[in-house]
Amino acid sequence: MSRTLSTDEVNRLLIAFSDAAKQLIGRRTLLESHMFPVTTYVATGLYNLHEIGYEALREVTESASPEEIGRLGRRFLSRINQKTHFSIILGYLVGREQRLMDEDEYSTLGEDDAEQTRFMLNFFHKAVSNYRSDGKLFVADGNGSIPILPEEALEGLNGSMFSIDEEARVSLRRTMALLQAYLFLSNCESRGNVFSHGPYGKNNLIIREFTSLKSGPLADYLEISPPVKNLAVVLELGGMKPALDEVGTLYVDPPDYMDHVENIGLFTTSGSKIEPLPPSISSDVSQFAQRAQKALFYQAAKLDDRQKIVAGALQYSNLFPYYEAVGEPDAFTPHLGKRCQEIDLPKMISLRIHPFFNKFGEKPNLFTPLENKER
């Protein structure tokens, strides 16, 4: 059995998470839209993740160790990836800090806080170091890369890559934009189901993945089905300079990288098998994404404020991918815990934004360390 992290190691990881979170937020902004109260549902979801996350991952690790779970993600179109691991543990830590900041209002953390925090960070350490092929924990440690695929998997792509002309390049750019916009809405205007990893090899292959094309809190409203269940777009970036962040967002120099891509591959999965797709699938996916986004827009507009906050909170505290990965998909249904329903949700409906998010502009560590004493 693998060793559990010491208190000093946990506290160093808390600092590393703080640094990574600040770097991530520095490239983004807190998002508010006319459709969803995003900052409100994020804080609600992170309260919920702190409430239900520990017990859920405890249950998951009864079926597979963190190391095994990490290795399960080392494949095409996996729903457990760098983004999943980072977001779930970061969300748990932010939820913990929100409760600590609420200490003057009601009882917050119990005596088991140290044990639970240690477990969550230990899970992250073991899972991610076995997920990434370079053994790193954070994207910054790997100089903006997320390498996961073995060489043999990359070699299998060569025969299915094809060159594209300007017309095909425009079509693929449109497909990816429509698909990302649809998935953004389907996930309550969060970046769920879109993830990139790489780069790989001398040709700088980047794999952009659109997983579970009919999923997310609003997917139940969708009456049409996608032409494929998921889609991986393999891009050969050559001499361009790609970089990724902790949630698998792709940044490329030059930014208009699609103008320079000459070879691509399109893939889906059937069970554990990777299947190449013809170029024509791009048009089919575009049509689906356009129709689906329009349908979901009308449905989302009918939701009241509370329904939108609950839907977004469920998205930010959804541990289903872990249960799915270990073969127990029926053991978890996205839900709000009792405390979140009775205390945190009403609080956030009134408060709208939690004061913790103001800490991102400060220099100190975002996360409260464990007491420096061993059990």
C-alpha angles and dihedrals in degrees: 000000000000121000120262118236117263122235091257090052091049091051092049089052090051089056091047090051090049092053093046093048093050091048091050094048089046089065093046139038133229100269127224123171140180090250106046134025090230102175089049096051092043092058091044091050092050091051086053094047090054089051100047105019101083096050091044095053090043087057093046092052090057086070099038136006120247088252091054091046090053091052091048088065094057095099144077117295097359116167090214108069142127090296093051095049095042096043096047095049094040089049091051090051093049090048088052091052092048089056091047090053089051092055094112091057103049142340109295126171123028131216089270093066094101093049093048095045090049091050093050094049092043088053091051093048094050097040099046097042087056094041096055117065091218094055093235124138105209131039091236088059088059095047095253097316135121107196114180111139123090120234093255091059090053093048089056090062097060097082092051100049117103137186121250133210127213094274092052090045091056091046094051092047089053092047094053092046093050092045093049092048092049093048090046090058094040088057094050093263096309127123097253122148096018118100138152130200137181148017098216133185132342092307093059097237114199119191114210110196129200103188128195099001091200105049141093133087092296098044093097088069092058115099098181126073129222120248089240130021093232139358134214119193113199112202125194103213098177112183095001120110113241123187132179134203130218093279096047099258111158123231119181135185109244094038093213089064096150089070088065102040111110104170129042141164130209120206143169132182134244107193104311093335122104112222125194117228130212121249089250090071088076092070093046092051092047092054092049094047093049094050093042094050092051092049093048093046091061092045094048091050089060094058118099122230095266093049091052092050092049092047092050092044090054090052091053094049100040112134095170095112090064092052090046091051094054093046098257103107094148094055096076133050119178107255144151116251120238095257093047091051096046103036116008100045095051089044093053094044086060099036098041095192126038116231090230089080090065087067091072089079093055127087103226124092111285094217130067111238125231117257106275098245131101125234 
